[in-house]
Amino acid sequence: MESAATVLHADLDSFYASVEQLFDPSLSGKPIAVGGGVVLAASYEAKAFGVHSGMPGRRARELCPELVFVGGHFKDYQRLGDAAIKIVGDYTPLVERLSIDEAFADVTGCNRLFGAPEKIAATIRRRVRDELGLPISIGVARTKHLAKIASQVAKPDGLVLVEPATELSFLHALPVELMWGVGPATGARLAAVGVRTIGELAEREPGALQKLLGSALGEKLSALAWNRDPRAIVTSRRARSAGAQSALGSRPAEESVFRPALYHLADRIGSRLRAKCRFGQTVTVRVRFADLRSVTHARTLPAPVSTTTTLAEIAEDLVRAVLAKHPNERMISLLAISVSNLGTEESLQLDLPLGLADEKRSPGSKRGAARFLVDRAIDRIRDRFGWEAVGYGSVIWGGSRSVPDGFRELAEKEL
């Protein structure tokens, strides 16, 4: 006997833009975008014109001349996002928060208290609307993957229940782009071989998909196309990585552009690592070009680090390597850094002063230790006087940033 559809995926609709329309009713029904130089979020009215997050502001205005840009209320985003997730938690302790505006929940065994899963979802939606004034879409299904897809189908401001008996007919009619893990590049590869729906993907031999997309992704998508998703709700987890990204709009792939951005990202990540007494050993960068194609490059270090300058230098080396392999790419639209293989360094192995070229990057060297002490001094000043009280010159004087720090902090993964 199949289990019941008891997994909910709740997702606030166009969250940042919806908050702005809530605060200024005159914006209701109008195409709006949060941001300026870069679109951070867009309302459904703006999305209808093709405006989307990460798009340069100039291009967004070309697509939608009536587009209204607003600055953003970042503290209120956090407050309202927390309040919405708290409402979900009123009906089950099994809540897995994915981001500021979405979460999974398992309501197995809650029917005697609150009714069937569909009724619980409807109650959550009504409370979020009545208490917070925000629209939220919820998908209800037997698995996490299908619940997330159902919430996308439910948008805007809807509820979709997928019963076990109908899940494959529901799933197979949908476009592959709705699947978890299918981005623009993967979608284009699938379309090139005639796969446009999830049903068409399900009909493909798993081996052929693995050859086309790689072993891991091909195997995962083959399983998800048949709704085979054994993942349970995880209410708490220890972070495996710390990351941050910067949407640049469309900027030249030059040192004067990527170097300050990388130092700013490394500053954010390094400060978060040190605040939790964590260190990372693998540094990964992602470079997205103007055509939205992304390339990643990674390096695993001999010893774990958390110093801002070392992270920035390694990230800069990796970005240079990416650009060297793609000499025809002249513009970049996004940079991201992720630090993984995290651990806590309880003791430090000191290095002999051998005069090696990268000795300053080793935490056990004299110069590496000095870098860490400088960062800790900066951390203490910021804790007392605020983030802007002190910083690295390469960040402060590295040019204006199109994405406000408040938005970056909401988007970055927390340790």
C-alpha positions as MATLAB code, in Angstrom:
seq = 'MESAATVLHADLDSFYASVEQLFDPSLSGKPIAVGGGVVLAASYEAKAFGVHSGMPGRRARELCPELVFVGGHFKDYQRLGDAAIKIVGDYTPLVERLSIDEAFADVTGCNRLFGAPEKIAATIRRRVRDELGLPISIGVARTKHLAKIASQVAKPDGLVLVEPATELSFLHALPVELMWGVGPATGARLAAVGVRTIGELAEREPGALQKLLGSALGEKLSALAWNRDPRAIVTSRRARSAGAQSALGSRPAEESVFRPALYHLADRIGSRLRAKCRFGQTVTVRVRFADLRSVTHARTLPAPVSTTTTLAEIAEDLVRAVLAKHPNERMISLLAISVSNLGTEESLQLDLPLGLADEKRSPGSKRGAARFLVDRAIDRIRDRFGWEAVGYGSVIWGGSRSVPDGFRELAEKEL';
ca = [
       0.000    0.000    0.000;
       1.355    3.409   -0.994;
       1.969    5.944    1.719;
      -0.217    9.049    1.785;
       0.727   12.461    0.467;
       1.938   14.044    3.698;
       4.948   16.117    2.594;
       4.341   19.857    2.188;
       6.543   22.332    0.334;
       5.631   25.907    1.258;
       7.082   28.741   -0.837;
       6.297   32.449   -0.430;
       5.436   33.912   -3.852;
       7.933   36.431   -5.297;
       8.764   37.058   -1.678;
      10.867   40.240   -1.771;
       8.635   41.910   -4.354;
       5.491   40.847   -2.472;
       6.835   42.462    0.714;
       7.441   45.724   -1.145;
       3.887   45.653   -2.534;
       2.614   44.957    0.978;
       4.439   47.986    2.390;
       3.373   50.263   -0.482;
      -0.116   49.343   -1.699;
       0.264   51.744   -4.637;
       2.702   49.187   -6.125;
       0.113   46.405   -6.040;
      -0.547   45.007   -9.513;
       2.406   46.912  -10.997;
       5.640   45.454  -12.402;
       8.274   46.090   -9.749;
      11.848   44.964   -9.155;
      13.963   45.063   -6.034;
      17.411   46.406   -6.815;
      18.802   48.871   -9.316;
      21.974   47.990  -11.182;
      20.937   44.351  -10.924;
      17.453   42.889  -10.460;
      17.439   41.124   -7.089;
      13.799   40.056   -7.299;
      10.838   40.724   -9.569;
       7.066   40.702   -9.100;
       4.868   38.417  -11.180;
       3.787   41.449  -13.195;
       7.432   42.106  -14.079;
       8.151   38.440  -14.762;
       5.422   38.500  -17.405;
       7.719   40.801  -19.425;
      10.681   38.444  -19.052;
      12.315   40.275  -16.128;
      14.100   37.930  -13.717;
      16.562   38.013  -10.826;
      20.187   38.498  -11.792;
      19.254   40.524  -14.885;
      21.020   43.874  -15.434;
      18.734   46.762  -14.572;
      19.192   48.348  -18.002;
      17.999   45.181  -19.753;
      15.034   44.908  -17.376;
      13.940   48.453  -18.257;
      14.218   47.644  -21.961;
      11.887   44.668  -21.520;
       9.485   46.545  -19.264;
       9.613   50.363  -19.636;
       7.043   50.769  -16.832;
       9.151   48.762  -14.374;
       9.414   50.367  -10.917;
      12.642   49.765   -8.979;
      12.563   49.768   -5.172;
      15.463   49.660   -2.729;
      14.412   46.795   -0.478;
      13.588   46.291    3.231;
      16.090   43.565    4.087;
      15.468   43.365    7.835;
      11.745   43.031    7.171;
      12.384   40.213    4.709;
      14.072   38.232    7.468;
      11.351   39.060   10.011;
       8.477   38.107    7.718;
      10.230   35.009    6.406;
      10.799   33.792    9.964;
       7.146   34.488   10.823;
       5.881   32.488    7.841;
       8.056   29.471    8.655;
       6.914   29.690   12.282;
       3.304   29.349   11.121;
       4.255   26.159    9.261;
       5.885   24.912   12.473;
       2.651   25.393   14.395;
       1.292   22.241   12.704;
       4.279   19.869   12.856;
       7.732   19.768   14.464;
       9.120   18.197   11.283;
      10.059   21.335    9.359;
      13.104   21.611    7.099;
      13.829   25.203    6.167;
      15.526   25.585    2.799;
      15.876   29.356    2.605;
      14.401   32.566    3.942;
      11.113   31.972    2.102;
      10.592   28.212    1.670;
      10.441   25.045    3.735;
       9.422   21.387    3.685;
       7.162   19.927    6.353;
       5.998   16.396    7.136;
       2.499   16.279    8.618;
       2.298   12.501    9.069;
       0.159   11.750   12.127;
      -1.154   15.302   12.452;
      -4.608   14.642   11.005;
      -6.298   14.060   14.373;
      -5.184   17.469   15.572;
      -5.429   19.561   12.425;
      -7.142   17.520    9.708;
      -5.904   16.046    6.429;
      -2.669   17.340    4.837;
      -4.612   19.368    2.272;
      -6.600   21.040    5.055;
      -3.394   21.817    6.975;
      -1.897   23.379    3.839;
      -5.018   25.471    3.291;
      -4.940   26.629    6.914;
      -1.284   27.648    6.634;
      -2.002   29.611    3.473;
      -4.948   31.414    5.084;
      -2.952   32.314    8.202;
       0.035   33.621    6.216;
      -2.330   35.792    4.182;
      -4.365   37.011    7.182;
      -1.513   37.499    9.668;
       1.317   38.608    7.370;
      -0.489   39.858    4.264;
       1.615   37.686    1.953;
       0.763   35.082   -0.695;
       2.211   31.584   -0.302;
       1.956   28.535   -2.537;
       2.025   24.993   -1.166;
       2.484   21.640   -2.841;
       1.407   18.431   -1.090;
       2.759   15.077   -2.247;
       4.286   11.806   -1.141;
       7.924   12.860   -1.725;
       9.970   16.030   -1.291;
      10.770   16.315   -4.995;
       7.139   16.066   -6.080;
       5.938   18.411   -3.331;
       8.401   21.059   -4.526;
       7.255   20.649   -8.126;
       3.617   20.842   -6.997;
       4.254   24.150   -5.232;
       5.748   25.549   -8.460;
       2.687   24.421  -10.406;
       0.499   26.022   -7.721;
       2.039   29.460   -8.210;
       0.956   32.123   -7.891;
      -0.837   31.919   -4.564;
      -2.219   28.400   -4.919;
      -2.403   24.893   -3.490;
      -1.808   21.636   -5.387;
      -2.316   18.171   -3.893;
      -0.856   15.207   -5.777;
      -2.408   11.934   -4.670;
      -0.224    8.799   -4.943;
      -2.502    7.259   -7.588;
      -2.072   10.253   -9.922;
       1.522   11.298   -9.272;
       3.112    9.837  -12.425;
       0.443   11.186  -14.761;
       0.835   14.582  -13.081;
       4.634   14.487  -13.142;
       5.215   13.177  -16.666;
       3.210   15.934  -18.346;
       5.417   18.694  -16.906;
       8.508   20.302  -18.483;
      11.888   18.975  -17.329;
      12.910   22.465  -16.192;
      10.700   22.023  -13.120;
      12.896   19.184  -11.848;
      15.366   19.752   -9.044;
      18.800   19.878  -10.659;
      17.749   20.881  -14.187;
      19.087   24.351  -14.883;
      19.426   26.170  -18.229;
      22.506   24.196  -19.317;
      21.059   20.769  -18.440;
      17.707   21.730  -19.954;
      19.437   22.691  -23.210;
      21.297   19.363  -23.333;
      18.074   17.436  -22.820;
      16.208   19.510  -25.413;
      18.974   18.807  -27.927;
      18.138   15.079  -27.736;
      14.383   15.630  -27.830;
      13.654   15.491  -24.087;
      11.342   18.317  -23.071;
       8.945   16.728  -20.591;
       9.587   14.662  -17.477;
       7.733   11.801  -19.136;
      10.121   11.856  -22.098;
      13.021   11.831  -19.663;
      11.523    8.858  -17.797;
      11.405    6.871  -21.046;
      15.140    7.284  -21.658;
      17.518    4.552  -20.631;
      19.354    5.508  -17.420;
      22.671    4.653  -19.055;
      22.006    7.066  -21.921;
      21.182    9.860  -19.485;
      24.328    9.182  -17.477;
      26.387    9.358  -20.655;
      24.726   12.662  -21.604;
      24.681   14.371  -18.196;
      27.266   12.539  -16.124;
      26.870    9.530  -13.877;
      25.564   11.243  -10.726;
      23.110   13.671  -12.337;
      21.856   11.160  -14.887;
      21.155    8.564  -12.200;
      19.416   11.127   -9.966;
      17.151   12.483  -12.697;
      16.217    8.984  -13.848;
      15.020    8.183  -10.321;
      13.212   11.488   -9.796;
      11.390   11.124  -13.126;
       9.680    8.074  -11.594;
       9.195    9.889   -8.260;
      11.755    7.720   -6.506;
      12.940   10.089   -3.799;
      13.729    8.479   -0.412;
      14.882   11.690    1.290;
      13.281   12.377    4.647;
      12.653   15.742    6.294;
      15.823   16.947    8.046;
      14.966   19.341   10.852;
      18.556   20.309   11.647;
      21.870   19.782    9.967;
      25.449   20.833   10.365;
      26.531   22.937    7.442;
      28.884   21.216    5.020;
      29.930   24.423    3.310;
      29.830   28.201    3.524;
      29.230   30.215    0.391;
      28.396   33.607   -1.035;
      27.757   34.959   -4.495;
      27.682   38.308   -6.237;
      25.456   39.135   -9.204;
      27.388   41.590  -11.369;
      24.899   42.287  -14.128;
      27.131   42.117  -17.199;
      30.684   43.271  -16.549;
      34.010   42.853  -18.355;
      36.013   39.784  -17.306;
      38.847   41.946  -15.990;
      40.834   42.047  -12.758;
      39.410   45.455  -11.834;
      35.959   43.816  -11.801;
      36.472   40.346  -10.346;
      39.205   41.069   -7.778;
      37.191   43.450   -5.524;
      34.131   41.195   -5.825;
      36.121   38.136   -4.757;
      37.663   39.952   -1.779;
      34.223   41.073   -0.658;
      32.864   37.506   -0.895;
      35.909   36.102    0.908;
      35.462   38.720    3.634;
      31.872   37.617    4.179;
      32.680   33.908    4.182;
      35.821   34.210    6.296;
      34.085   36.231    8.996;
      31.287   33.646    9.227;
      33.763   30.771    9.441;
      35.761   32.437   12.196;
      32.603   33.332   14.142;
      31.805   29.611   14.342;
      35.448   28.538   14.863;
      35.314   26.657   11.569;
      37.938   26.161    8.869;
      37.602   24.919    5.294;
      39.942   22.916    3.123;
      38.304   23.048   -0.330;
      37.672   26.339   -2.124;
      35.344   26.374   -5.134;
      34.539   29.280   -7.429;
      31.721   29.590   -9.908;
      31.885   32.011  -12.824;
      28.724   32.738  -14.779;
      29.180   34.311  -18.187;
      26.854   36.709  -20.000;
      24.968   33.822  -21.677;
      24.169   32.421  -18.175;
      26.498   29.437  -18.693;
      28.401   28.652  -15.487;
      31.834   27.093  -14.976;
      33.214   25.903  -11.632;
      36.775   25.299  -10.524;
      37.982   23.986   -7.156;
      41.156   23.458   -5.171;
      41.719   21.395   -2.039;
      44.352   22.859    0.260;
      46.996   21.033    2.307;
      45.603   22.628    5.490;
      42.195   24.172    6.330;
      41.945   27.968    6.376;
      39.532   30.741    7.316;
      41.507   33.920    6.639;
      39.959   36.434    4.276;
      43.080   37.253    2.254;
      44.006   33.609    1.725;
      40.480   32.703    0.581;
      40.425   35.694   -1.774;
      43.846   34.877   -3.271;
      42.914   31.242   -3.898;
      39.573   32.273   -5.409;
      41.369   34.768   -7.641;
      43.732   32.027   -8.883;
      40.747   29.804   -9.655;
      38.894   32.549  -11.542;
      42.006   33.268  -13.601;
      42.204   29.564  -14.444;
      38.565   29.548  -15.560;
      39.054   32.609  -17.764;
      42.249   31.134  -19.247;
      40.275   28.052  -20.322;
      37.538   30.229  -21.841;
      39.472   33.001  -23.628;
      36.525   33.950  -25.836;
      34.347   34.889  -22.849;
      34.587   38.640  -22.408;
      31.790   39.300  -19.926;
      30.824   37.818  -16.550;
      27.483   38.140  -14.793;
      28.059   36.354  -11.475;
      30.856   35.217   -9.191;
      30.493   32.778   -6.306;
      32.823   31.272   -3.712;
      32.102   28.186   -1.630;
      34.291   26.722    1.121;
      33.712   23.063    1.986;
      35.377   20.185    3.865;
      34.665   22.161    7.020;
      36.102   21.270   10.381;
      37.228   22.694   13.693;
      40.969   23.114   14.063;
      41.753   22.343   17.681;
      45.522   22.298   17.213;
      47.746   23.861   14.580;
      50.859   22.283   13.076;
      53.535   24.960   12.780;
      55.521   25.171    9.547;
      59.255   25.460    9.169;
      60.253   28.759    7.474;
      61.401   27.218    4.181;
      60.679   30.283    2.045;
      58.115   28.536   -0.171;
      56.170   30.637   -2.676;
      52.768   30.077   -1.056;
      54.029   29.999    2.534;
      51.922   33.036    3.471;
      48.766   31.010    2.744;
      49.617   28.255    5.186;
      47.936   28.791    8.582;
      50.966   27.269   10.314;
      53.473   29.734    8.875;
      54.470   32.977   10.549;
      52.787   35.064    7.850;
      49.717   32.810    7.803;
      49.301   33.184   11.558;
      49.689   36.967   11.216;
      46.864   37.012    8.664;
      44.591   35.160   11.075;
      45.401   37.557   13.936;
      44.620   40.560   11.723;
      41.261   39.038   10.783;
      40.386   38.314   14.395;
      41.170   41.940   15.283;
      38.865   43.095   12.457;
      36.164   40.716   13.691;
      36.309   42.163   17.205;
      36.089   45.750   15.941;
      33.097   44.869   13.757;
      31.381   43.059   16.626;
      31.596   46.230   18.688;
      31.164   49.030   16.139;
      29.450   47.397   13.151;
      30.520   45.839    9.871;
      31.401   49.112    8.150;
      33.760   50.236   10.947;
      36.802   48.565    9.392;
      37.689   46.471    6.365;
      40.154   45.698    3.626;
      41.017   48.532    1.251;
      40.583   46.287   -1.784;
      36.939   45.879   -0.760;
      36.210   49.414    0.447;
      37.776   51.142   -2.573;
      37.129   48.402   -5.077;
      34.227   50.131   -6.778;
      30.521   50.305   -6.066;
      28.572   47.101   -5.525;
      25.306   46.654   -7.395;
      23.922   44.222   -4.807;
      23.394   45.631   -1.287;
      25.087   43.812    1.564;
      21.722   43.329    3.246;
      20.546   41.223    0.337;
      23.818   39.279    0.213;
      23.448   38.350    3.870;
      19.942   36.973    3.261;
      21.058   34.966    0.230;
      24.230   33.483    1.740;
      24.089   30.045    3.296;
      24.340   30.179    7.056;
      26.705   27.994    9.038;
];
